[in-house]
């Protein structure tokens, strides 16, 4: 089963690529991607849920794919993001 970043919900290792962040000891994180987590710390520790939604939707828009798929992904992104551990409280 594919693992997803528990901050932004991006796949950690899609199609053999490695998007994992790194821990303070330089080991790879199995929890967070490199965009969210470097050297054992969040890259944006004070980002709000709403800001993360906007950032993620901007990334979806810039990614390859057809317009319908992107539209569906952007619409469902807030619901998906609520399920990752960083935003559950």
PyMOL Python script that loads the backbone (N, CA, C, O; Angstrom):
from pymol import cmd

cmd.read_pdbstr("""\
ATOM      1  N   UNK A   1       0.844  -1.186   0.000  1.00  0.00           N
ATOM      2  CA  UNK A   1       0.000   0.000   0.000  1.00  0.00           C
ATOM      3  C   UNK A   1       0.888   1.249   0.000  1.00  0.00           C
ATOM      4  O   UNK A   1       1.874   1.327   0.733  1.00  0.00           O
ATOM      5  N   UNK A   2       0.525   2.204  -0.822  1.00  0.00           N
ATOM      6  CA  UNK A   2       1.316   3.417  -0.953  1.00  0.00           C
ATOM      7  C   UNK A   2       1.192   4.285   0.293  1.00  0.00           C
ATOM      8  O   UNK A   2       0.099   4.464   0.832  1.00  0.00           O
ATOM      9  N   UNK A   3       2.328   4.823   0.746  1.00  0.00           N
ATOM     10  CA  UNK A   3       2.333   5.714   1.901  1.00  0.00           C
ATOM     11  C   UNK A   3       2.267   7.152   1.420  1.00  0.00           C
ATOM     12  O   UNK A   3       2.782   7.497   0.357  1.00  0.00           O
ATOM     13  N   UNK A   4       1.619   7.985   2.230  1.00  0.00           N
ATOM     14  CA  UNK A   4       1.453   9.393   1.903  1.00  0.00           C
ATOM     15  C   UNK A   4       2.016  10.263   3.013  1.00  0.00           C
ATOM     16  O   UNK A   4       2.012   9.874   4.181  1.00  0.00           O
ATOM     17  N   UNK A   5       2.498  11.434   2.645  1.00  0.00           N
ATOM     18  CA  UNK A   5       3.004  12.392   3.621  1.00  0.00           C
ATOM     19  C   UNK A   5       1.888  12.720   4.602  1.00  0.00           C
ATOM     20  O   UNK A   5       0.757  12.994   4.201  1.00  0.00           O
ATOM     21  N   UNK A   6       2.211  12.690   5.878  1.00  0.00           N
ATOM     22  CA  UNK A   6       1.214  12.951   6.909  1.00  0.00           C
ATOM     23  C   UNK A   6       1.104  14.439   7.232  1.00  0.00           C
ATOM     24  O   UNK A   6       0.600  14.823   8.288  1.00  0.00           O
ATOM     25  N   UNK A   7       1.586  15.272   6.301  1.00  0.00           N
ATOM     26  CA  UNK A   7       1.426  16.714   6.402  1.00  0.00           C
ATOM     27  C   UNK A   7       0.681  17.261   5.186  1.00  0.00           C
ATOM     28  O   UNK A   7      -0.252  18.051   5.333  1.00  0.00           O
ATOM     29  N   UNK A   8       1.097  16.837   3.969  1.00  0.00           N
ATOM     30  CA  UNK A   8       0.479  17.376   2.750  1.00  0.00           C
ATOM     31  C   UNK A   8      -0.262  16.332   1.921  1.00  0.00           C
ATOM     32  O   UNK A   8      -0.948  16.682   0.960  1.00  0.00           O
ATOM     33  N   UNK A   9      -0.134  15.065   2.276  1.00  0.00           N
ATOM     34  CA  UNK A   9      -0.808  13.943   1.604  1.00  0.00           C
ATOM     35  C   UNK A   9      -0.201  13.564   0.252  1.00  0.00           C
ATOM     36  O   UNK A   9      -0.815  12.813  -0.505  1.00  0.00           O
ATOM     37  N   UNK A  10       0.988  14.070  -0.060  1.00  0.00           N
ATOM     38  CA  UNK A  10       1.667  13.685  -1.294  1.00  0.00           C
ATOM     39  C   UNK A  10       2.214  12.260  -1.142  1.00  0.00           C
ATOM     40  O   UNK A  10       2.673  11.896  -0.059  1.00  0.00           O
ATOM     41  N   UNK A  11       2.174  11.456  -2.197  1.00  0.00           N
ATOM     42  CA  UNK A  11       2.782  10.122  -2.117  1.00  0.00           C
ATOM     43  C   UNK A  11       4.271  10.239  -1.782  1.00  0.00           C
ATOM     44  O   UNK A  11       4.970  11.097  -2.322  1.00  0.00           O
ATOM     45  N   UNK A  12       4.746   9.373  -0.892  1.00  0.00           N
ATOM     46  CA  UNK A  12       6.151   9.432  -0.484  1.00  0.00           C
ATOM     47  C   UNK A  12       7.094   8.778  -1.485  1.00  0.00           C
ATOM     48  O   UNK A  12       8.235   9.212  -1.636  1.00  0.00           O
ATOM     49  N   UNK A  13       6.628   7.738  -2.169  1.00  0.00           N
ATOM     50  CA  UNK A  13       7.502   7.034  -3.111  1.00  0.00           C
ATOM     51  C   UNK A  13       6.736   6.619  -4.369  1.00  0.00           C
ATOM     52  O   UNK A  13       6.592   5.426  -4.637  1.00  0.00           O
ATOM     53  N   UNK A  14       6.245   7.591  -5.141  1.00  0.00           N
ATOM     54  CA  UNK A  14       5.489   7.238  -6.349  1.00  0.00           C
ATOM     55  C   UNK A  14       6.394   6.726  -7.463  1.00  0.00           C
ATOM     56  O   UNK A  14       7.429   7.324  -7.757  1.00  0.00           O
ATOM     57  N   UNK A  15       6.006   5.636  -8.070  1.00  0.00           N
ATOM     58  CA  UNK A  15       6.701   5.082  -9.243  1.00  0.00           C
ATOM     59  C   UNK A  15       8.212   5.005  -9.047  1.00  0.00           C
ATOM     60  O   UNK A  15       8.978   5.361  -9.942  1.00  0.00           O
ATOM     61  N   UNK A  16       8.637   4.540  -7.877  1.00  0.00           N
ATOM     62  CA  UNK A  16      10.055   4.343  -7.617  1.00  0.00           C
ATOM     63  C   UNK A  16      10.835   5.588  -7.236  1.00  0.00           C
ATOM     64  O   UNK A  16      12.023   5.496  -6.930  1.00  0.00           O
ATOM     65  N   UNK A  17      10.198   6.746  -7.247  1.00  0.00           N
ATOM     66  CA  UNK A  17      10.872   7.974  -6.835  1.00  0.00           C
ATOM     67  C   UNK A  17      10.828   8.072  -5.312  1.00  0.00           C
ATOM     68  O   UNK A  17       9.950   7.486  -4.678  1.00  0.00           O
ATOM     69  N   UNK A  18      11.757   8.798  -4.731  1.00  0.00           N
ATOM     70  CA  UNK A  18      11.819   8.934  -3.279  1.00  0.00           C
ATOM     71  C   UNK A  18      11.620  10.391  -2.887  1.00  0.00           C
ATOM     72  O   UNK A  18      12.524  11.212  -3.042  1.00  0.00           O
ATOM     73  N   UNK A  19      10.435  10.708  -2.380  1.00  0.00           N
ATOM     74  CA  UNK A  19      10.107  12.070  -1.970  1.00  0.00           C
ATOM     75  C   UNK A  19      10.106  12.228  -0.454  1.00  0.00           C
ATOM     76  O   UNK A  19       9.587  13.215   0.067  1.00  0.00           O
ATOM     77  N   UNK A  20      10.690  11.254   0.262  1.00  0.00           N
ATOM     78  CA  UNK A  20      10.696  11.317   1.719  1.00  0.00           C
ATOM     79  C   UNK A  20      11.610  12.432   2.216  1.00  0.00           C
ATOM     80  O   UNK A  20      12.668  12.699   1.646  1.00  0.00           O
ATOM     81  N   UNK A  21      11.166  13.076   3.303  1.00  0.00           N
ATOM     82  CA  UNK A  21      12.009  14.053   3.977  1.00  0.00           C
ATOM     83  C   UNK A  21      13.055  13.329   4.801  1.00  0.00           C
ATOM     84  O   UNK A  21      13.164  12.104   4.748  1.00  0.00           O
ATOM     85  N   UNK A  22      13.832  14.103   5.571  1.00  0.00           N
ATOM     86  CA  UNK A  22      14.823  13.442   6.407  1.00  0.00           C
ATOM     87  C   UNK A  22      14.705  13.885   7.862  1.00  0.00           C
ATOM     88  O   UNK A  22      14.315  15.011   8.171  1.00  0.00           O
ATOM     89  N   UNK A  23      15.059  12.954   8.735  1.00  0.00           N
ATOM     90  CA  UNK A  23      15.021  13.191  10.173  1.00  0.00           C
ATOM     91  C   UNK A  23      16.281  13.935  10.609  1.00  0.00           C
ATOM     92  O   UNK A  23      17.193  14.145   9.809  1.00  0.00           O
ATOM     93  N   UNK A  24      16.329  14.333  11.880  1.00  0.00           N
ATOM     94  CA  UNK A  24      17.479  15.061  12.417  1.00  0.00           C
ATOM     95  C   UNK A  24      18.775  14.268  12.282  1.00  0.00           C
ATOM     96  O   UNK A  24      19.847  14.858  12.148  1.00  0.00           O
ATOM     97  N   UNK A  25      18.692  12.938  12.315  1.00  0.00           N
ATOM     98  CA  UNK A  25      19.890  12.093  12.186  1.00  0.00           C
ATOM     99  C   UNK A  25      20.230  11.770  10.727  1.00  0.00           C
ATOM    100  O   UNK A  25      21.073  10.912  10.464  1.00  0.00           O
ATOM    101  N   UNK A  26      19.587  12.441   9.793  1.00  0.00           N
ATOM    102  CA  UNK A  26      19.783  12.302   8.345  1.00  0.00           C
ATOM    103  C   UNK A  26      19.142  11.048   7.752  1.00  0.00           C
ATOM    104  O   UNK A  26      19.239  10.830   6.544  1.00  0.00           O
ATOM    105  N   UNK A  27      18.494  10.223   8.565  1.00  0.00           N
ATOM    106  CA  UNK A  27      17.770   9.069   8.024  1.00  0.00           C
ATOM    107  C   UNK A  27      16.501   9.553   7.326  1.00  0.00           C
ATOM    108  O   UNK A  27      15.995  10.637   7.613  1.00  0.00           O
ATOM    109  N   UNK A  28      16.002   8.738   6.412  1.00  0.00           N
ATOM    110  CA  UNK A  28      14.786   9.098   5.686  1.00  0.00           C
ATOM    111  C   UNK A  28      13.556   8.970   6.584  1.00  0.00           C
ATOM    112  O   UNK A  28      13.451   8.043   7.386  1.00  0.00           O
ATOM    113  N   UNK A  29      12.638   9.905   6.437  1.00  0.00           N
ATOM    114  CA  UNK A  29      11.383   9.866   7.183  1.00  0.00           C
ATOM    115  C   UNK A  29      10.382   8.992   6.437  1.00  0.00           C
ATOM    116  O   UNK A  29      10.209   9.141   5.227  1.00  0.00           O
ATOM    117  N   UNK A  30       9.734   8.100   7.137  1.00  0.00           N
ATOM    118  CA  UNK A  30       8.667   7.300   6.538  1.00  0.00           C
ATOM    119  C   UNK A  30       7.309   7.947   6.768  1.00  0.00           C
ATOM    120  O   UNK A  30       6.270   7.350   6.487  1.00  0.00           O
ATOM    121  N   UNK A  31       7.327   9.177   7.282  1.00  0.00           N
ATOM    122  CA  UNK A  31       6.092   9.867   7.637  1.00  0.00           C
ATOM    123  C   UNK A  31       5.845  11.119   6.805  1.00  0.00           C
ATOM    124  O   UNK A  31       4.703  11.412   6.452  1.00  0.00           O
ATOM    125  N   UNK A  32       6.908  11.860   6.487  1.00  0.00           N
ATOM    126  CA  UNK A  32       6.752  13.157   5.824  1.00  0.00           C
ATOM    127  C   UNK A  32       7.604  13.264   4.559  1.00  0.00           C
ATOM    128  O   UNK A  32       8.651  12.625   4.454  1.00  0.00           O
ATOM    129  N   UNK A  33       7.152  14.069   3.607  1.00  0.00           N
ATOM    130  CA  UNK A  33       7.889  14.310   2.361  1.00  0.00           C
ATOM    131  C   UNK A  33       8.947  15.403   2.568  1.00  0.00           C
ATOM    132  O   UNK A  33       8.967  16.094   3.587  1.00  0.00           O
ATOM    133  N   UNK A  34       9.824  15.533   1.564  1.00  0.00           N
ATOM    134  CA  UNK A  34      10.905  16.515   1.642  1.00  0.00           C
ATOM    135  C   UNK A  34      10.400  17.953   1.554  1.00  0.00           C
ATOM    136  O   UNK A  34      11.096  18.872   1.986  1.00  0.00           O
ATOM    137  N   UNK A  35       9.218  18.165   1.010  1.00  0.00           N
ATOM    138  CA  UNK A  35       8.673  19.520   0.939  1.00  0.00           C
ATOM    139  C   UNK A  35       8.179  19.999   2.300  1.00  0.00           C
ATOM    140  O   UNK A  35       8.139  21.200   2.567  1.00  0.00           O
ATOM    141  N   UNK A  36       7.807  19.058   3.152  1.00  0.00           N
ATOM    142  CA  UNK A  36       7.239  19.392   4.460  1.00  0.00           C
ATOM    143  C   UNK A  36       8.211  19.215   5.619  1.00  0.00           C
ATOM    144  O   UNK A  36       8.039  19.835   6.668  1.00  0.00           O
ATOM    145  N   UNK A  37       9.233  18.375   5.442  1.00  0.00           N
ATOM    146  CA  UNK A  37      10.047  17.968   6.587  1.00  0.00           C
ATOM    147  C   UNK A  37      11.508  17.789   6.199  1.00  0.00           C
ATOM    148  O   UNK A  37      11.832  16.924   5.385  1.00  0.00           O
ATOM    149  N   UNK A  38      12.394  18.602   6.776  1.00  0.00           N
ATOM    150  CA  UNK A  38      13.832  18.496   6.530  1.00  0.00           C
ATOM    151  C   UNK A  38      14.592  18.624   7.841  1.00  0.00           C
ATOM    152  O   UNK A  38      14.253  19.447   8.691  1.00  0.00           O
ATOM    153  N   UNK A  39      15.611  17.810   7.991  1.00  0.00           N
ATOM    154  CA  UNK A  39      16.466  17.840   9.182  1.00  0.00           C
ATOM    155  C   UNK A  39      15.677  17.705  10.479  1.00  0.00           C
ATOM    156  O   UNK A  39      16.026  18.303  11.497  1.00  0.00           O
ATOM    157  N   UNK A  40      14.609  16.912  10.430  1.00  0.00           N
ATOM    158  CA  UNK A  40      13.828  16.636  11.628  1.00  0.00           C
ATOM    159  C   UNK A  40      12.859  17.726  12.029  1.00  0.00           C
ATOM    160  O   UNK A  40      12.333  17.710  13.142  1.00  0.00           O
ATOM    161  N   UNK A  41      12.611  18.686  11.127  1.00  0.00           N
ATOM    162  CA  UNK A  41      11.700  19.787  11.445  1.00  0.00           C
ATOM    163  C   UNK A  41      10.784  20.073  10.257  1.00  0.00           C
ATOM    164  O   UNK A  41      11.150  19.862   9.101  1.00  0.00           O
ATOM    165  N   UNK A  42       9.587  20.558  10.573  1.00  0.00           N
ATOM    166  CA  UNK A  42       8.693  20.985   9.503  1.00  0.00           C
ATOM    167  C   UNK A  42       9.303  22.191   8.800  1.00  0.00           C
ATOM    168  O   UNK A  42       9.860  23.075   9.452  1.00  0.00           O
ATOM    169  N   UNK A  43       9.203  22.230   7.490  1.00  0.00           N
ATOM    170  CA  UNK A  43       9.723  23.363   6.726  1.00  0.00           C
ATOM    171  C   UNK A  43       8.863  24.603   6.932  1.00  0.00           C
ATOM    172  O   UNK A  43       9.354  25.727   6.827  1.00  0.00           O
ATOM    173  N   UNK A  44       7.589  24.402   7.223  1.00  0.00           N
ATOM    174  CA  UNK A  44       6.673  25.505   7.521  1.00  0.00           C
ATOM    175  C   UNK A  44       5.900  25.144   8.790  1.00  0.00           C
ATOM    176  O   UNK A  44       4.749  24.714   8.715  1.00  0.00           O
ATOM    177  N   UNK A  45       6.530  25.316   9.954  1.00  0.00           N
ATOM    178  CA  UNK A  45       5.892  24.865  11.196  1.00  0.00           C
ATOM    179  C   UNK A  45       4.603  25.603  11.548  1.00  0.00           C
ATOM    180  O   UNK A  45       3.773  25.075  12.288  1.00  0.00           O
ATOM    181  N   UNK A  46       4.429  26.802  11.034  1.00  0.00           N
ATOM    182  CA  UNK A  46       3.254  27.599  11.394  1.00  0.00           C
ATOM    183  C   UNK A  46       2.189  27.657  10.305  1.00  0.00           C
ATOM    184  O   UNK A  46       1.237  28.430  10.413  1.00  0.00           O
ATOM    185  N   UNK A  47       2.337  26.851   9.260  1.00  0.00           N
ATOM    186  CA  UNK A  47       1.347  26.868   8.181  1.00  0.00           C
ATOM    187  C   UNK A  47      -0.010  26.407   8.720  1.00  0.00           C
ATOM    188  O   UNK A  47      -0.089  25.473   9.517  1.00  0.00           O
ATOM    189  N   UNK A  48      -1.057  27.065   8.280  1.00  0.00           N
ATOM    190  CA  UNK A  48      -2.403  26.680   8.706  1.00  0.00           C
ATOM    191  C   UNK A  48      -2.973  25.640   7.748  1.00  0.00           C
ATOM    192  O   UNK A  48      -2.444  25.423   6.657  1.00  0.00           O
ATOM    193  N   UNK A  49      -4.041  25.012   8.168  1.00  0.00           N
ATOM    194  CA  UNK A  49      -4.720  24.039   7.313  1.00  0.00           C
ATOM    195  C   UNK A  49      -5.145  24.701   6.002  1.00  0.00           C
ATOM    196  O   UNK A  49      -4.946  24.136   4.926  1.00  0.00           O
ATOM    197  N   UNK A  50      -5.720  25.879   6.092  1.00  0.00           N
ATOM    198  CA  UNK A  50      -6.199  26.582   4.898  1.00  0.00           C
ATOM    199  C   UNK A  50      -5.047  26.918   3.950  1.00  0.00           C
ATOM    200  O   UNK A  50      -5.190  26.816   2.732  1.00  0.00           O
ATOM    201  N   UNK A  51      -3.906  27.318   4.513  1.00  0.00           N
ATOM    202  CA  UNK A  51      -2.741  27.612   3.685  1.00  0.00           C
ATOM    203  C   UNK A  51      -2.215  26.347   3.011  1.00  0.00           C
ATOM    204  O   UNK A  51      -1.792  26.381   1.855  1.00  0.00           O
ATOM    205  N   UNK A  52      -2.244  25.235   3.737  1.00  0.00           N
ATOM    206  CA  UNK A  52      -1.792  23.962   3.159  1.00  0.00           C
ATOM    207  C   UNK A  52      -2.729  23.529   2.032  1.00  0.00           C
ATOM    208  O   UNK A  52      -2.271  23.016   1.011  1.00  0.00           O
ATOM    209  N   UNK A  53      -4.025  23.730   2.207  1.00  0.00           N
ATOM    210  CA  UNK A  53      -4.983  23.406   1.142  1.00  0.00           C
ATOM    211  C   UNK A  53      -4.653  24.221  -0.109  1.00  0.00           C
ATOM    212  O   UNK A  53      -4.578  23.670  -1.207  1.00  0.00           O
ATOM    213  N   UNK A  54      -4.455  25.529   0.054  1.00  0.00           N
ATOM    214  CA  UNK A  54      -4.150  26.391  -1.091  1.00  0.00           C
ATOM    215  C   UNK A  54      -2.842  25.973  -1.763  1.00  0.00           C
ATOM    216  O   UNK A  54      -2.756  25.941  -2.991  1.00  0.00           O
ATOM    217  N   UNK A  55      -1.837  25.658  -0.969  1.00  0.00           N
ATOM    218  CA  UNK A  55      -0.540  25.231  -1.505  1.00  0.00           C
ATOM    219  C   UNK A  55      -0.674  23.913  -2.268  1.00  0.00           C
ATOM    220  O   UNK A  55      -0.119  23.766  -3.357  1.00  0.00           O
ATOM    221  N   UNK A  56      -1.403  22.965  -1.702  1.00  0.00           N
ATOM    222  CA  UNK A  56      -1.606  21.677  -2.354  1.00  0.00           C
ATOM    223  C   UNK A  56      -2.387  21.802  -3.651  1.00  0.00           C
ATOM    224  O   UNK A  56      -2.055  21.157  -4.645  1.00  0.00           O
ATOM    225  N   UNK A  57      -3.421  22.628  -3.643  1.00  0.00           N
ATOM    226  CA  UNK A  57      -4.216  22.815  -4.854  1.00  0.00           C
ATOM    227  C   UNK A  57      -3.399  23.489  -5.953  1.00  0.00           C
ATOM    228  O   UNK A  57      -3.576  23.194  -7.135  1.00  0.00           O
ATOM    229  N   UNK A  58      -2.509  24.390  -5.562  1.00  0.00           N
ATOM    230  CA  UNK A  58      -1.622  25.023  -6.543  1.00  0.00           C
ATOM    231  C   UNK A  58      -0.682  23.979  -7.150  1.00  0.00           C
ATOM    232  O   UNK A  58      -0.420  24.000  -8.353  1.00  0.00           O
ATOM    233  N   UNK A  59      -0.178  23.071  -6.320  1.00  0.00           N
ATOM    234  CA  UNK A  59       0.681  21.993  -6.806  1.00  0.00           C
ATOM    235  C   UNK A  59      -0.052  21.051  -7.740  1.00  0.00           C
ATOM    236  O   UNK A  59       0.504  20.609  -8.746  1.00  0.00           O
ATOM    237  N   UNK A  60      -1.297  20.744  -7.412  1.00  0.00           N
ATOM    238  CA  UNK A  60      -2.116  19.885  -8.276  1.00  0.00           C
ATOM    239  C   UNK A  60      -2.307  20.549  -9.632  1.00  0.00           C
ATOM    240  O   UNK A  60      -2.197  19.890 -10.666  1.00  0.00           O
ATOM    241  N   UNK A  61      -2.589  21.839  -9.634  1.00  0.00           N
ATOM    242  CA  UNK A  61      -2.806  22.567 -10.881  1.00  0.00           C
ATOM    243  C   UNK A  61      -1.549  22.548 -11.752  1.00  0.00           C
ATOM    244  O   UNK A  61      -1.645  22.472 -12.977  1.00  0.00           O
ATOM    245  N   UNK A  62      -0.377  22.616 -11.130  1.00  0.00           N
ATOM    246  CA  UNK A  62       0.886  22.641 -11.876  1.00  0.00           C
ATOM    247  C   UNK A  62       1.337  21.253 -12.336  1.00  0.00           C
ATOM    248  O   UNK A  62       2.234  21.141 -13.172  1.00  0.00           O
ATOM    249  N   UNK A  63       0.733  20.211 -11.806  1.00  0.00           N
ATOM    250  CA  UNK A  63       1.152  18.849 -12.142  1.00  0.00           C
ATOM    251  C   UNK A  63       0.604  18.420 -13.502  1.00  0.00           C
ATOM    252  O   UNK A  63      -0.369  18.991 -13.995  1.00  0.00           O
ATOM    253  N   UNK A  64       1.241  17.401 -14.109  1.00  0.00           N
ATOM    254  CA  UNK A  64       0.716  16.912 -15.388  1.00  0.00           C
ATOM    255  C   UNK A  64      -0.616  16.194 -15.185  1.00  0.00           C
ATOM    256  O   UNK A  64      -0.884  15.653 -14.112  1.00  0.00           O
ATOM    257  N   UNK A  65      -1.417  16.196 -16.190  1.00  0.00           N
ATOM    258  CA  UNK A  65      -2.711  15.515 -16.116  1.00  0.00           C
ATOM    259  C   UNK A  65      -3.770  16.312 -16.844  1.00  0.00           C
ATOM    260  O   UNK A  65      -3.564  17.467 -17.219  1.00  0.00           O
ATOM    261  N   UNK A  66      -4.907  15.668 -17.036  1.00  0.00           N
ATOM    262  CA  UNK A  66      -5.969  16.364 -17.757  1.00  0.00           C
ATOM    263  C   UNK A  66      -6.782  17.245 -16.813  1.00  0.00           C
ATOM    264  O   UNK A  66      -6.747  17.063 -15.596  1.00  0.00           O
ATOM    265  N   UNK A  67      -7.497  18.178 -17.371  1.00  0.00           N
ATOM    266  CA  UNK A  67      -8.222  19.184 -16.595  1.00  0.00           C
ATOM    267  C   UNK A  67      -9.275  18.569 -15.679  1.00  0.00           C
ATOM    268  O   UNK A  67      -9.461  19.049 -14.561  1.00  0.00           O
ATOM    269  N   UNK A  68      -9.962  17.534 -16.115  1.00  0.00           N
ATOM    270  CA  UNK A  68     -11.009  16.916 -15.295  1.00  0.00           C
ATOM    271  C   UNK A  68     -10.396  16.235 -14.073  1.00  0.00           C
ATOM    272  O   UNK A  68     -10.904  16.378 -12.961  1.00  0.00           O
ATOM    273  N   UNK A  69      -9.313  15.501 -14.277  1.00  0.00           N
ATOM    274  CA  UNK A  69      -8.636  14.836 -13.153  1.00  0.00           C
ATOM    275  C   UNK A  69      -8.135  15.857 -12.144  1.00  0.00           C
ATOM    276  O   UNK A  69      -8.292  15.673 -10.937  1.00  0.00           O
ATOM    277  N   UNK A  70      -7.534  16.928 -12.635  1.00  0.00           N
ATOM    278  CA  UNK A  70      -7.032  17.970 -11.737  1.00  0.00           C
ATOM    279  C   UNK A  70      -8.174  18.627 -10.971  1.00  0.00           C
ATOM    280  O   UNK A  70      -8.050  18.893  -9.775  1.00  0.00           O
ATOM    281  N   UNK A  71      -9.268  18.885 -11.646  1.00  0.00           N
ATOM    282  CA  UNK A  71     -10.417  19.506 -10.991  1.00  0.00           C
ATOM    283  C   UNK A  71     -10.921  18.614  -9.856  1.00  0.00           C
ATOM    284  O   UNK A  71     -11.188  19.096  -8.755  1.00  0.00           O
ATOM    285  N   UNK A  72     -11.051  17.319 -10.126  1.00  0.00           N
ATOM    286  CA  UNK A  72     -11.505  16.381  -9.092  1.00  0.00           C
ATOM    287  C   UNK A  72     -10.524  16.311  -7.929  1.00  0.00           C
ATOM    288  O   UNK A  72     -10.933  16.281  -6.768  1.00  0.00           O
ATOM    289  N   UNK A  73      -9.234  16.285  -8.236  1.00  0.00           N
ATOM    290  CA  UNK A  73      -8.225  16.226  -7.177  1.00  0.00           C
ATOM    291  C   UNK A  73      -8.262  17.487  -6.318  1.00  0.00           C
ATOM    292  O   UNK A  73      -8.171  17.407  -5.093  1.00  0.00           O
ATOM    293  N   UNK A  74      -8.395  18.640  -6.948  1.00  0.00           N
ATOM    294  CA  UNK A  74      -8.442  19.890  -6.177  1.00  0.00           C
ATOM    295  C   UNK A  74      -9.685  19.953  -5.297  1.00  0.00           C
ATOM    296  O   UNK A  74      -9.621  20.439  -4.167  1.00  0.00           O
ATOM    297  N   UNK A  75     -10.814  19.466  -5.805  1.00  0.00           N
ATOM    298  CA  UNK A  75     -12.056  19.474  -5.020  1.00  0.00           C
ATOM    299  C   UNK A  75     -11.984  18.518  -3.836  1.00  0.00           C
ATOM    300  O   UNK A  75     -12.513  18.820  -2.766  1.00  0.00           O
ATOM    301  N   UNK A  76     -11.338  17.373  -4.012  1.00  0.00           N
ATOM    302  CA  UNK A  76     -11.276  16.372  -2.942  1.00  0.00           C
ATOM    303  C   UNK A  76     -10.103  16.587  -1.988  1.00  0.00           C
ATOM    304  O   UNK A  76     -10.067  15.982  -0.916  1.00  0.00           O
ATOM    305  N   UNK A  77      -9.150  17.430  -2.352  1.00  0.00           N
ATOM    306  CA  UNK A  77      -7.942  17.611  -1.548  1.00  0.00           C
ATOM    307  C   UNK A  77      -8.214  18.007  -0.093  1.00  0.00           C
ATOM    308  O   UNK A  77      -7.599  17.421   0.797  1.00  0.00           O
ATOM    309  N   UNK A  78      -9.095  18.962   0.200  1.00  0.00           N
ATOM    310  CA  UNK A  78      -9.340  19.290   1.616  1.00  0.00           C
ATOM    311  C   UNK A  78      -9.826  18.093   2.433  1.00  0.00           C
ATOM    312  O   UNK A  78      -9.429  17.944   3.588  1.00  0.00           O
ATOM    313  N   UNK A  79     -10.664  17.250   1.868  1.00  0.00           N
ATOM    314  CA  UNK A  79     -11.158  16.068   2.587  1.00  0.00           C
ATOM    315  C   UNK A  79     -10.036  15.060   2.818  1.00  0.00           C
ATOM    316  O   UNK A  79      -9.966  14.435   3.876  1.00  0.00           O
ATOM    317  N   UNK A  80      -9.168  14.904   1.837  1.00  0.00           N
ATOM    318  CA  UNK A  80      -8.027  13.994   1.972  1.00  0.00           C
ATOM    319  C   UNK A  80      -7.059  14.523   3.021  1.00  0.00           C
ATOM    320  O   UNK A  80      -6.569  13.767   3.860  1.00  0.00           O
ATOM    321  N   UNK A  81      -6.783  15.822   2.972  1.00  0.00           N
ATOM    322  CA  UNK A  81      -5.834  16.435   3.894  1.00  0.00           C
ATOM    323  C   UNK A  81      -6.281  16.294   5.349  1.00  0.00           C
ATOM    324  O   UNK A  81      -5.446  16.132   6.238  1.00  0.00           O
ATOM    325  N   UNK A  82      -7.574  16.353   5.593  1.00  0.00           N
ATOM    326  CA  UNK A  82      -8.095  16.207   6.961  1.00  0.00           C
ATOM    327  C   UNK A  82      -7.781  14.840   7.559  1.00  0.00           C
ATOM    328  O   UNK A  82      -7.827  14.677   8.779  1.00  0.00           O
ATOM    329  N   UNK A  83      -7.464  13.858   6.720  1.00  0.00           N
ATOM    330  CA  UNK A  83      -7.218  12.494   7.196  1.00  0.00           C
ATOM    331  C   UNK A  83      -5.765  12.240   7.592  1.00  0.00           C
ATOM    332  O   UNK A  83      -5.484  11.235   8.245  1.00  0.00           O
ATOM    333  N   UNK A  84      -4.840  13.113   7.221  1.00  0.00           N
ATOM    334  CA  UNK A  84      -3.439  12.890   7.584  1.00  0.00           C
ATOM    335  C   UNK A  84      -3.186  13.384   9.005  1.00  0.00           C
ATOM    336  O   UNK A  84      -3.881  14.274   9.492  1.00  0.00           O
ATOM    337  N   UNK A  85      -2.196  12.806   9.658  1.00  0.00           N
ATOM    338  CA  UNK A  85      -2.018  13.013  11.101  1.00  0.00           C
ATOM    339  C   UNK A  85      -1.756  14.458  11.509  1.00  0.00           C
ATOM    340  O   UNK A  85      -2.184  14.863  12.590  1.00  0.00           O
ATOM    341  N   UNK A  86      -1.077  15.243  10.695  1.00  0.00           N
ATOM    342  CA  UNK A  86      -0.768  16.624  11.095  1.00  0.00           C
ATOM    343  C   UNK A  86      -2.025  17.451  11.317  1.00  0.00           C
ATOM    344  O   UNK A  86      -2.020  18.365  12.143  1.00  0.00           O
ATOM    345  N   UNK A  87      -3.090  17.153  10.605  1.00  0.00           N
ATOM    346  CA  UNK A  87      -4.287  17.992  10.662  1.00  0.00           C
ATOM    347  C   UNK A  87      -5.418  17.375  11.464  1.00  0.00           C
ATOM    348  O   UNK A  87      -6.531  17.901  11.461  1.00  0.00           O
ATOM    349  N   UNK A  88      -5.163  16.291  12.138  1.00  0.00           N
ATOM    350  CA  UNK A  88      -6.185  15.690  13.001  1.00  0.00           C
ATOM    351  C   UNK A  88      -5.985  16.219  14.413  1.00  0.00           C
ATOM    352  O   UNK A  88      -4.909  16.076  14.993  1.00  0.00           O
ATOM    353  N   UNK A  89      -7.022  16.828  14.957  1.00  0.00           N
ATOM    354  CA  UNK A  89      -6.917  17.306  16.340  1.00  0.00           C
ATOM    355  C   UNK A  89      -8.262  17.369  16.999  1.00  0.00           C
ATOM    356  O   UNK A  89      -8.361  17.750  18.166  1.00  0.00           O
TER     357      UNK A  89
END
""", "prot")
cmd.dss("prot")
cmd.show_as("cartoon", "prot")
cmd.util.cbc("prot")
cmd.orient("prot")
